[in-house]
Amino acid sequence: MTSPAWLTAVNFNTDGLIPAIAQDHKSGRILMMAWMNAESLQLTAETQTAVYFSRSRAKLWHKGESSGHTQRVHDIRLDCDADVIVLSVTQVGGIACHTGRESCFYQRLDLSGQTPEWQTVDKVLKDPADIYHSHEATNHTQTNDATANNIVSSDIDQAKVGRTSILQQLDKVLVERKQADAGSSYVASLYAKGLNKILEKVGEESTESIIAAKDFAHCDENINKAQYDDARHELIYEVADVWFHTLVGLAWFDIESDAVLHELGRRFGLSGIDEKAAR
């Protein structure tokens, strides 16, 4: 994948990352700091929504994917050393921090006493348990919980189609991406890198879905509801990634999702033992 000229000017560190500061578009308040790699920065510019890179999970992190508190990007700036990014954003929901506060910078060092001490100066606007639970419930009522990745969701009219139709529209988008410039989208870049890269992503996402399933298995809804809801959403998200990348792989061979649905339909009502014996 050839990087656009503007991206080559960015001075990423030895890990291929750059710190990114999100600042409120109207008030100028600093909301949060996270990391970006070249892919997340390019996606942020293309989609005008904040996409970061999670160092703990070693994967792209679409801000708001678990909470619904996405960030609409108005402006992207690079400092004089080209090693820090500042995003001017509109924070959807008015909450940037996972603690339910407006900003992650809610602690101020009080210097008025003999011994400096940190004080919490911002109130919690919404209980984190309510944030993640309500977002998960909302996702279950929307048709886009069947799409694998919001990288192409803007091309799909989710309000007008059912789950099967989403697959059909996704088929169409994937075919179109095969003819697109490698630098124009994530899917086009996968096609440009070839089948091995696509299969590598299928394997990678499958592994992450297994890890997410194991993490979810260790959660107890009665002990920590927020953790349980977050882990449940993570499992759904990772499985969606697996579905998405397998569809990219099928599209490589000009096979549409209907072929898989047809095969599943053929198996419906047929016992697993009989089906296996008939192979």
N, C-alpha and C positions, 0 to 999 in steps of 0.2 A: 504494500500500500504506500503510495507516494504522499508524503505529507504536504499540505498546502504551504505556500511560502510564508504566510504569517505564523504558522506553527513552528517552523524551523528557527524563528527568532527567539523562542522561549528557552530559557536556560534551566532545564530540568536537572535535579540532583543525580547522584550516582545510582540511585534506585529508580530513576526515571520519573520522579515525582516533583511537584511544585506545590507549596502552600497556597491555598486559596481562601481569601477572606470575603465573607458575604456581608454586605452593608445595605441597610434599608434605603430604598430608592428615594423616599421622601424625607425621612428624619435624619438620615446619615448615620444612624446608630449601628455599631458593629454587632452583628447577630451571631456569627459563628466563624470558626476556622476549620477547614478540612483539607484533604489532599486531592490533587488531580494528577492523572497521567496524561499522556498525549491524546489517548482515545477519549477520555472523559472530557477533556477540554474541547476537543473538536466536536463532540456530541453536544456539549453545552452551547457552543456557538451555532451549531446547525439547528438545534431544537429550541433554543432560547429558554431552556429550563435547566436548572442546575443538576449536573451529573458529577459526582465525585468518585474517588477511588478509596475503597475501604482497605486499609493495610491489614487489619485483623482477619478479614475474610479473603483478602487478595482478589477482589473483584470490583466491578463497577457498582456504584451505589447511587441510584436515582433518588435524590432528596425527596422525602415524602412518600416513598414506596410503602412504608409500614404505617405511617401516621396520617397520610393524606396532606401533610403540610409541605407542599411543593414550593419551589421558588421560581418565579418568572424573572428571567434575566433581561435587564434593560441595557446594561453597559458592562463591558469587560475591559479592565485596565491592567497594564503591565508596568512594574516599577522600573527605576533607572538601571538596575542591575539585571533586569529581565528574569528575576528568580522568585517573584511574588506576584500573585494574581489578586485583583480586587474585583468582586462582582457587585454591581448595583442591582438589587433585587426587590421584587414585591413578594413578601412572605405570605403565602396563602394561609389563612387561619390565624395570622398574627403570632404564631408560635414557632420558633426556630429550634428550641432546645428540647431534648428528650425528657427533661424534667417538667415540661409543661409551661415553661417560661418564655417570654418574648425573645430573650437573648441567652446564649450560653455564658455570657460574661455577666453573671448576676452577683458575683462576689466582689466587694470593694475592700481594699486594705485601709483600715481605719488608722490614721497616723496621729490622732488627737491625744491618745494616752501615752503613758510611758513605754508601753510595749505594743508595737503594731499588731493588729489582729484582723483576720478576715471576717467581714460581716456580710450576710445575705441581705441585699437591698432590693431585690425584685421579688414580687409575689408570684406564686404559681397561678397561672390563668386557667389551667384545666388539669385535672388529675391524669397522670400518664396512663393509668389503667383504663380510664374512660376514653382517652384518645385512641389507643390501639384497639380496644374492644369495639368502639363505634365504627372505626374505619374498616375493621374486618367484616362487621355486619353489613356495612354499606357495600363492600365489594361483592358480597354474596348476592346482592340484588341487581347488580349491573352485569351487562353482557360482556364487558371487557375482562371479566375474570377468566374467560376462556381463551383470550389471546395470550400468546406466549411471552411477548416482550413489547413494551411500549415504544420501542425504537421505530416500529412501523405503524403504531396505533393511529397516528394522524391520518393515515391513508384509508382507514376503515371506518365507515359510518356505523358506529356501534349502537346508536340509538334506534336504528331502523332494521337491524338484522338480528337473527337468532344465532345460537351457538354454531350450528352447522354452516350457516351462511358466512359467519366470521371466518371459518376455515376456507371457504371458497374464495372469499375476498383476499385472504392471506395468500392463497395459492397465486392469485393474480398479481399481487404486489411482489411476491418472490420471483415470479417470471420476469416482471419489469426490471427488477434489480439486476438480473443477469446481464442486461444490456446497458446498465448505468456505469458511469465512471467510478473507478475504485475509491476515489476520494469523496464521493458524494453521499455515501451512506455506509452504515456498519455492514449490512448484508452484502452490498456490492463489494466491499473490501474482502469479505469471506470468499466470495466467488473468485475474486482476483488471486487470492492466495492458494486456491485449489482445493480439491477433494480432501486431501490429507488434513488440511487445516480445519475444514468443516467437521470431519470425523473426530479430530482432536477436541473440538469444542463439545461435540456430543458426549464424548467420554468424560471431559472435565465437568460438564453440567450434571451428568449422571452421578459422578462421585459426590458432587456438592449436594445433590438431592438425597443421597444415602446419608451423608453427614447430618443434613437437616432433619431427616427422619429419626436418626439416633438421638439428636438433641431434643427433638419433640417428645420422644419416648421417655425422656428423663424429667419432663415437666409435669407438675401436678397443679391442676386448675384450682384446687382448694387451698394450696399453699401460696402460690404466687400467680394470680390471674393475669397480670400484665405480661409476665414472662411466658406463660402458657400461650396467650393470644399471639405474642410476637413470634414464638417458635412455630406455631401453627401456620401463621402467614408466611413465614420463611420457607416452610416445606412446600406450600402451595406455589410460591414464587419460583422455587428451584425446579419443581416438576414442570411448571410452565416453560421454564428455560429449556428443559430437556425436550419437551414437545416441539418448541419453536425450532431448535437446531436440527432435530430429526426431519422436520418439514423442509428446512433449508437443504438438507441432504437429499431428500426425495426430489426436490425441485431441480437439483443438479442433474438428476437422471430423467427429468421431464415427467416425473410421476406426481400426480395430484393427490390431495388428501382423500378424495372420494374413493380411491383404490383401497386405502386402508379401511375406510368406513365400510366399504363393500365386503372386505374380508371379515371384519368384525361381525357384520350382519350375517354372513354365511355361517359363522360359528355360533350365532345366537340360538340357544335351544339345543345345541349339540354338546354332549358331555365332554369334558376335557380329556377323559380317557379314550373315548371313541375318536375324537378329533386327532389325537396324537397317533393312534393306531392307523388312521387313514392316511398319514403322511407317506 
